[in-house]
Amino acid sequence: MTRNKKIYVYVALSFIVIANYSLGTFFLPALPTIASYFNAPKYDAQLAYPFILLGSSFAYIYVGAMSDSCGAKKTLFLQLFLTFSSFLVCFLSGSMVVFLIGLFIQGLASYYTLILRYCKVQLDFDVVQLLSILAFIGTIFIPLNAMLSGYLAHHDWRYIFILWMIVAVICLILVCFLPTKSNVTYKDFSFVDYFKDLKFFITNLSFNRYLIAMVTIGSVNAIFYTLSPHIFIVDFGLSAKIYASYLFIPTAGLLVGYILTPVIKNRYGQSRCVLIGELFAIFSILSFVIVFYFNPSPVVFMGLIAMFMISYPMVTTNIYIQVMGINAALAGSGLSFISVGLNLLNGGVGFTAARQDGEQMGVLMLIILVVGFSCYHYLNSKRSSEN
């Protein structure tokens, strides 16, 4: 690959990843405004993030199979078209129900595993290093895009979705010119093979163990994004712009995690990196439960969540790579199947959390972490005894 092509790939993937990382979060500062516009109750507004997770779970039912048979680039183009459609539905919505349908389509347009698949199959770069760089870039823009939405919401919340329709069109154009290898072969899609692959993964002990780890760490993330807009904007009485600015704090924690993950992985290996992430996640949420009870302030809230965010990439980045290693020929399907389970279960957690008040947030997070990681290690010990 020529130097110019490499530069284009980095620029294009960076822009696409920036858009992907902000999906589901860029509009959060405007949620109370949107709910007020539609005269919708608090519970309906808090369903926004769970609806995106639910849509994502349906997306990955077909995304993996399509990428294995058609290639990641073509499937990515389809998903970005759905992304544009979701923004259009939200822009044209006349009720909270239609708006939530638009968010469901936004979830249905999920495409992060396609970026993983494209990088692994089409590029000769170090995948882990490239993904760490892209994740770092994408993470920086999460609070920036949320802050921009907070400013736009003061004028008209629909401006937010006009902007993101433009972003989707740019992403579609960038995907068209992504380079692909000519010697890559794809297998024809078959329902028989699809269900055969599904059976292979759901009966694979390693896959189920990885799924439990991802759901455990992801559920805490889902609870945070489900409840935090109402807690900050309504309970704390802060503006959308200030809430968006506070998102820089957990984002900083996430960035630290992305920096530390490859360092810890190279020094101690993937398994120990995941273990360190687990222990740090439990410690941070336990601290959240105790400290926030005695000092319930926005800075303390976000600071303790930032501690948890450091652990997030230590678990997720390594687990994604391990899933692709279960069966290299079915890497796309493996990523998709784990994403189906991840987003479906996290969506269920989000629907449950949406009915809760902020006071129960920390305890719910802690219970999920302790139970989830205990199950993960039980399956790990079972696999070791079988070997």
Backbone torsions as a table, in degrees:
resi	resn	phi	psi	omega
1	MET	NA	130.6	-178.3
2	THR	-70.2	163.4	-179.2
3	ARG	-61.1	-41.8	-179.6
4	ASN	-63.7	-39.3	178.5
5	LYS	-66.0	-39.2	178.5
6	LYS	-62.8	-42.4	178.4
7	ILE	-61.8	-43.3	180.0
8	TYR	-63.1	-43.2	-179.9
9	VAL	-59.9	-44.7	179.4
10	TYR	-62.7	-45.0	-178.9
11	VAL	-66.3	-47.6	-178.0
12	ALA	-63.5	-48.9	-179.3
13	LEU	-65.4	-34.6	177.6
14	SER	-62.2	-45.7	-179.8
15	PHE	-65.1	-42.9	-179.3
16	ILE	-65.7	-39.8	178.7
17	VAL	-68.5	-38.9	176.4
18	ILE	-56.9	-45.5	178.4
19	ALA	-63.9	-43.7	-177.4
20	ASN	-64.5	-43.7	-177.1
21	TYR	-65.6	-26.2	-178.2
22	SER	-91.0	-9.2	177.2
23	LEU	-61.8	133.8	179.5
24	GLY	88.6	-14.3	-178.5
25	THR	-124.3	-23.3	-173.2
26	PHE	-62.6	-27.5	-176.5
27	PHE	-95.8	-4.3	-173.6
28	LEU	-55.8	-41.5	178.2
29	PRO	-61.7	-23.0	-178.8
30	ALA	-91.7	-4.0	-174.9
31	LEU	-57.4	-49.8	178.0
32	PRO	-58.5	-37.7	177.7
33	THR	-64.5	-43.5	179.6
34	ILE	-65.4	-42.8	178.9
35	ALA	-63.0	-40.6	177.9
36	SER	-65.4	-39.2	179.3
37	TYR	-60.4	-40.0	-179.0
38	PHE	-92.3	3.3	-175.9
39	ASN	54.6	41.0	-177.8
40	ALA	-94.1	145.3	178.1
41	PRO	-71.5	167.7	-178.7
42	LYS	-55.4	-43.2	-176.4
43	TYR	-61.1	-42.1	179.8
44	ASP	-62.2	-41.1	179.9
45	ALA	-65.1	-37.5	-178.4
46	GLN	-75.9	-4.8	175.0
47	LEU	-81.4	-7.6	-174.5
48	ALA	-57.1	-55.6	-177.3
49	TYR	-66.2	-43.1	175.6
50	PRO	-59.3	-34.7	178.4
51	PHE	-64.7	-37.0	177.4
52	ILE	-65.8	-42.2	178.1
53	LEU	-63.8	-39.2	178.4
54	LEU	-63.3	-44.0	177.2
55	GLY	-61.7	-38.6	179.1
56	SER	-62.3	-38.1	-179.3
57	SER	-63.5	-36.4	177.0
58	PHE	-72.0	-34.7	-178.5
59	ALA	-59.5	-44.8	-173.4
60	TYR	-77.9	-1.8	171.9
61	ILE	-66.1	-36.1	-177.0
62	TYR	-111.3	-20.6	-174.8
63	VAL	-60.7	-45.1	-178.8
64	GLY	-63.7	-45.7	-179.9
65	ALA	-63.7	-39.5	178.9
66	MET	-65.8	-40.4	-179.4
67	SER	-68.4	-32.1	177.6
68	ASP	-72.7	-28.3	-176.8
69	SER	-101.9	-31.0	-177.2
70	CYS	-111.5	-16.3	-176.2
71	GLY	100.2	150.9	-177.2
72	ALA	-66.5	-34.1	-175.7
73	LYS	-64.9	-47.9	-179.8
74	LYS	-65.2	-41.2	179.4
75	THR	-66.4	-37.2	177.5
76	LEU	-62.7	-38.9	178.2
77	PHE	-62.0	-43.8	178.1
78	LEU	-61.0	-44.9	-177.8
79	GLN	-65.6	-35.9	178.0
80	LEU	-70.6	-31.5	174.3
81	PHE	-65.2	-40.6	175.9
82	LEU	-64.3	-35.9	177.4
83	THR	-60.0	-47.0	177.0
84	PHE	-59.8	-43.2	-179.4
85	SER	-61.8	-38.7	-179.3
86	SER	-65.1	-40.6	177.9
87	PHE	-65.3	-36.9	179.1
88	LEU	-65.0	-42.1	178.5
89	VAL	-63.1	-44.4	178.6
90	CYS	-62.2	-40.5	179.9
91	PHE	-64.0	-39.1	-176.8
92	LEU	-89.1	-4.5	-173.4
93	SER	-61.7	140.8	178.5
94	GLY	-113.7	2.4	178.5
95	SER	-153.5	165.2	180.0
96	MET	-65.5	-32.4	179.7
97	VAL	-63.1	-47.4	179.6
98	VAL	-65.3	-38.2	177.9
99	PHE	-61.1	-42.9	178.6
100	LEU	-66.1	-33.2	175.0
101	ILE	-62.9	-41.6	176.7
102	GLY	-60.7	-38.8	177.7
103	LEU	-69.0	-35.5	175.9
104	PHE	-61.1	-42.5	177.6
105	ILE	-65.0	-35.8	176.8
106	GLN	-60.7	-40.7	175.4
107	GLY	-66.8	-38.5	178.7
108	LEU	-62.2	-23.0	-178.5
109	ALA	-88.2	9.0	-177.7
110	SER	-54.5	141.1	-175.3
111	TYR	-145.9	14.2	-175.4
112	TYR	-61.3	-42.1	-178.9
113	THR	-65.1	-23.8	176.6
114	LEU	-68.1	-33.9	175.8
115	ILE	-66.1	-42.8	176.2
116	LEU	-59.0	-46.5	-177.8
117	ARG	-64.0	-44.0	179.9
118	TYR	-61.2	-46.0	-178.3
119	CYS	-62.9	-40.4	-176.4
120	LYS	-70.9	-38.8	-173.5
121	VAL	-90.1	-41.9	-169.5
122	GLN	-95.3	-17.0	-174.1
123	LEU	-114.1	153.1	179.3
124	ASP	-101.9	15.3	-178.3
125	PHE	-82.5	169.4	169.5
126	ASP	-71.2	109.3	-172.6
127	VAL	-61.5	-45.8	-178.0
128	VAL	-61.5	-43.8	179.8
129	GLN	-65.5	-43.8	180.0
130	LEU	-62.7	-44.9	-179.4
131	LEU	-64.7	-35.5	177.6
132	SER	-64.6	-41.2	178.3
133	ILE	-64.7	-47.4	-179.8
134	LEU	-63.3	-41.7	179.4
135	ALA	-63.6	-39.0	178.3
136	PHE	-61.0	-47.1	-179.6
137	ILE	-64.3	-47.1	-178.8
138	GLY	-61.3	-38.6	-177.9
139	THR	-66.1	-38.6	179.8
140	ILE	-56.9	-36.3	-174.0
141	PHE	-85.3	-6.6	178.6
142	ILE	-59.4	-56.2	178.7
143	PRO	-70.4	-30.4	178.6
144	LEU	-63.3	-44.8	178.8
145	ASN	-68.5	-36.1	176.9
146	ALA	-65.8	-39.7	178.3
147	MET	-64.9	-40.8	177.2
148	LEU	-61.0	-39.8	177.8
149	SER	-65.1	-36.5	177.7
150	GLY	-61.4	-40.0	177.2
151	TYR	-68.1	-44.9	-178.4
152	LEU	-65.0	-33.1	-178.6
153	ALA	-63.8	-25.3	178.3
154	HIS	-69.5	-22.6	178.2
155	HIS	-95.7	-60.2	177.0
156	ASP	-164.8	122.4	-175.7
157	TRP	-61.5	-21.7	179.5
158	ARG	-68.9	-23.4	176.8
159	TYR	-59.4	-31.1	179.8
160	ILE	-58.8	-43.6	-175.5
161	PHE	-80.9	-23.3	170.5
162	ILE	-63.9	-46.0	178.9
163	LEU	-58.7	-43.9	-176.2
164	TRP	-75.4	-22.7	170.8
165	MET	-65.7	-39.1	176.7
166	ILE	-64.0	-42.6	178.0
167	VAL	-59.7	-42.4	-179.7
168	ALA	-63.3	-40.5	178.7
169	VAL	-63.9	-42.5	178.1
170	ILE	-61.4	-42.2	178.4
171	CYS	-62.0	-40.9	178.2
172	LEU	-60.3	-42.9	179.4
173	ILE	-65.3	-42.1	-179.4
174	LEU	-63.5	-39.0	-179.6
175	VAL	-64.1	-36.3	-178.7
176	CYS	-55.9	-30.5	-174.0
177	PHE	-106.1	10.5	175.6
178	LEU	-68.9	132.9	-178.8
179	PRO	-72.6	149.2	176.4
180	THR	-133.7	152.1	177.3
181	LYS	-80.4	142.5	-178.4
182	SER	-83.5	-17.6	-175.0
183	ASN	-95.7	8.9	178.9
184	VAL	-84.1	128.6	179.3
185	THR	-106.9	146.3	179.7
186	TYR	-124.0	146.7	179.8
187	LYS	-89.3	147.9	178.2
188	ASP	-67.7	143.3	-179.4
189	PHE	-70.7	137.6	177.9
190	SER	-144.4	130.0	178.4
191	PHE	-61.7	-35.9	179.1
192	VAL	-62.7	-46.9	178.9
193	ASP	-66.7	-35.6	-179.8
194	TYR	-60.3	-50.1	-178.9
195	PHE	-71.8	-26.6	174.1
196	LYS	-66.3	-43.5	177.5
197	ASP	-65.4	-40.5	178.9
198	LEU	-60.9	-44.8	178.6
199	LYS	-62.3	-39.5	179.4
200	PHE	-58.4	-44.3	-175.6
201	PHE	-76.8	-42.9	-176.3
202	ILE	-71.8	-16.5	175.8
203	THR	-99.6	1.0	179.9
204	ASN	-88.2	121.7	-175.5
205	LEU	-61.9	-40.5	180.0
206	SER	-63.4	-41.8	179.7
207	PHE	-60.8	-45.9	-178.8
208	ASN	-65.8	-35.5	177.4
209	ARG	-67.0	-41.8	177.2
210	TYR	-64.7	-38.8	179.6
211	LEU	-61.8	-43.6	179.9
212	ILE	-61.5	-42.7	179.2
213	ALA	-62.9	-42.9	-179.1
214	MET	-66.9	-42.5	180.0
215	VAL	-64.9	-39.9	-178.8
216	THR	-61.2	-52.8	-178.4
217	ILE	-71.5	-34.2	-179.4
218	GLY	-71.3	-30.3	-179.4
219	SER	-65.1	-38.5	177.5
220	VAL	-63.5	-41.9	176.9
221	ASN	-61.1	-42.9	-179.2
222	ALA	-64.3	-41.8	179.5
223	ILE	-63.1	-41.9	179.7
224	PHE	-59.8	-50.3	-176.9
225	TYR	-73.7	-21.3	177.2
226	THR	-75.1	-43.4	-171.7
227	LEU	-98.4	-25.7	-171.7
228	SER	-62.9	-36.9	179.3
229	PRO	-58.7	-44.6	-179.2
230	HIS	-68.9	-41.2	-179.0
231	ILE	-60.0	-45.1	-175.1
232	PHE	-79.5	-44.4	-173.0
233	ILE	-83.0	-34.9	-177.9
234	VAL	-97.9	-56.1	-175.8
235	ASP	-68.8	-46.4	178.2
236	PHE	-82.5	-15.1	178.1
237	GLY	71.5	28.9	179.9
238	LEU	-91.9	160.1	178.3
239	SER	-79.4	165.3	178.9
240	ALA	-61.4	-38.6	-179.2
241	LYS	-65.6	-40.5	-179.8
242	ILE	-69.1	-40.4	176.2
243	TYR	-58.4	-44.5	179.6
244	ALA	-62.2	-38.3	179.4
245	SER	-67.4	-34.2	177.2
246	TYR	-65.6	-24.0	178.6
247	LEU	-64.5	-17.0	175.7
248	PHE	-63.3	-27.4	-176.5
249	ILE	-68.6	-55.2	176.1
250	PRO	-64.7	-29.2	177.3
251	THR	-64.6	-37.8	176.7
252	ALA	-61.3	-40.3	176.6
253	GLY	-62.7	-41.0	179.0
254	LEU	-63.5	-41.2	178.7
255	LEU	-63.2	-41.4	176.6
256	VAL	-60.6	-40.3	178.3
257	GLY	-62.1	-42.3	179.4
258	TYR	-67.4	-30.7	177.0
259	ILE	-72.7	-42.3	-176.2
260	LEU	-75.3	-30.5	-173.6
261	THR	-55.9	-53.8	179.7
262	PRO	-64.3	-31.2	179.0
263	VAL	-66.2	-48.7	-179.7
264	ILE	-66.7	-39.8	179.8
265	LYS	-62.0	-45.7	-178.8
266	ASN	-66.9	-30.0	-176.9
267	ARG	-85.7	-40.4	-173.1
268	TYR	-116.1	-10.8	-178.0
269	GLY	95.2	165.4	-175.5
270	GLN	-64.8	-44.9	-175.5
271	SER	-62.1	-44.8	179.8
272	ARG	-71.1	-31.1	176.0
273	CYS	-63.5	-42.5	176.8
274	VAL	-62.9	-44.0	-179.8
275	LEU	-61.3	-44.2	177.6
276	ILE	-60.5	-40.6	177.1
277	GLY	-62.2	-41.6	178.8
278	GLU	-61.0	-50.6	-177.1
279	LEU	-62.4	-40.1	-179.7
280	PHE	-69.3	-35.4	178.2
281	ALA	-63.8	-46.5	-179.9
282	ILE	-64.1	-44.1	179.6
283	PHE	-60.8	-42.8	-176.7
284	SER	-67.8	-41.3	-179.4
285	ILE	-74.1	-34.0	173.5
286	LEU	-61.2	-41.7	176.2
287	SER	-63.2	-38.3	178.4
288	PHE	-60.0	-46.4	-178.6
289	VAL	-60.8	-44.0	-175.0
290	ILE	-77.5	-53.5	-173.1
291	VAL	-68.5	-43.9	-177.1
292	PHE	-66.7	-26.7	177.5
293	TYR	-63.2	-39.7	-178.1
294	PHE	-89.5	-21.7	-178.7
295	ASN	-139.2	76.1	-175.6
296	PRO	-79.7	77.8	178.9
297	SER	-120.5	156.2	-179.7
298	PRO	-58.6	-40.1	-178.1
299	VAL	-66.4	-43.6	178.3
300	VAL	-62.7	-43.9	178.8
301	PHE	-54.3	-56.5	-176.3
302	MET	-69.8	-33.1	178.8
303	GLY	-63.6	-41.7	179.9
304	LEU	-73.1	-34.8	174.8
305	ILE	-66.3	-34.9	177.1
306	ALA	-61.4	-36.6	176.1
307	MET	-60.8	-43.1	177.9
308	PHE	-63.5	-41.2	-176.9
309	MET	-61.5	-25.8	176.2
310	ILE	-60.5	-36.9	-177.2
311	SER	-78.2	-21.4	-172.2
312	TYR	-57.4	-53.8	-179.4
313	PRO	-69.7	-23.5	177.3
314	MET	-60.8	-34.2	179.4
315	VAL	-87.6	-54.7	-170.0
316	THR	-66.8	-45.3	-177.2
317	THR	-60.2	-45.2	-179.1
318	ASN	-69.7	-36.7	179.9
319	ILE	-66.3	-42.4	178.0
320	TYR	-58.0	-43.5	179.6
321	ILE	-65.5	-39.7	179.8
322	GLN	-67.2	-35.5	177.5
323	VAL	-63.5	-42.9	178.5
324	MET	-64.3	-21.8	-179.6
325	GLY	-86.1	-8.8	178.6
326	ILE	-62.1	-46.7	176.5
327	ASN	-151.2	103.9	-174.1
328	ALA	-59.0	-34.6	-178.7
329	ALA	-69.1	-21.8	-178.8
330	LEU	-115.7	30.6	-176.2
331	ALA	-58.6	-42.7	-180.0
332	GLY	-63.3	-44.1	178.9
333	SER	-66.1	-40.0	179.5
334	GLY	-61.4	-45.2	177.9
335	LEU	-63.0	-39.0	-178.2
336	SER	-70.2	-43.6	-179.1
337	PHE	-64.2	-38.9	178.8
338	ILE	-70.3	-30.6	177.6
339	SER	-71.9	-33.2	175.4
340	VAL	-59.9	-53.6	-179.9
341	GLY	-63.0	-41.8	-178.8
342	LEU	-59.5	-53.4	-175.3
343	ASN	-73.8	-32.5	177.6
344	LEU	-65.3	-48.0	-179.1
345	LEU	-70.8	-39.6	177.0
346	ASN	-66.3	-34.8	175.0
347	GLY	-62.8	-40.9	176.4
348	GLY	-62.0	-40.9	176.3
349	VAL	-63.3	-40.2	178.9
350	GLY	-63.5	-41.8	177.3
351	PHE	-62.2	-38.9	177.6
352	THR	-67.7	-44.5	-178.7
353	ALA	-65.5	-30.9	-178.0
354	ALA	-61.2	-25.0	179.8
355	ARG	-88.4	-4.4	-176.3
356	GLN	-96.1	160.8	172.7
357	ASP	-93.2	165.5	-177.7
358	GLY	-60.2	-25.8	-177.4
359	GLU	-63.1	-31.6	-178.3
360	GLN	-88.0	-4.2	-172.2
361	MET	-58.5	-52.8	-175.9
362	GLY	-64.9	-42.7	-179.7
363	VAL	-63.4	-43.0	178.4
364	LEU	-61.1	-43.6	177.6
365	MET	-59.8	-45.5	-176.6
366	LEU	-64.9	-43.0	178.8
367	ILE	-60.4	-44.9	-179.6
368	ILE	-61.4	-43.7	-179.2
369	LEU	-63.8	-46.8	-177.1
370	VAL	-65.7	-47.8	-178.9
371	VAL	-67.0	-45.8	-176.8
372	GLY	-62.8	-48.8	-178.7
373	PHE	-70.8	-28.1	174.7
374	SER	-64.6	-43.1	177.3
375	CYS	-64.3	-39.3	179.2
376	TYR	-59.7	-45.6	-178.2
377	HIS	-74.7	-28.1	174.6
378	TYR	-63.3	-46.4	178.3
379	LEU	-66.0	-33.3	178.5
380	ASN	-65.5	-42.8	178.4
381	SER	-68.0	-34.3	177.6
382	LYS	-65.7	-41.0	178.6
383	ARG	-65.5	-39.5	-179.6
384	SER	-66.0	-38.8	179.8
385	SER	-68.6	-32.9	178.5
386	GLU	-70.3	-31.6	179.1
387	ASN	-79.9	NA	NA
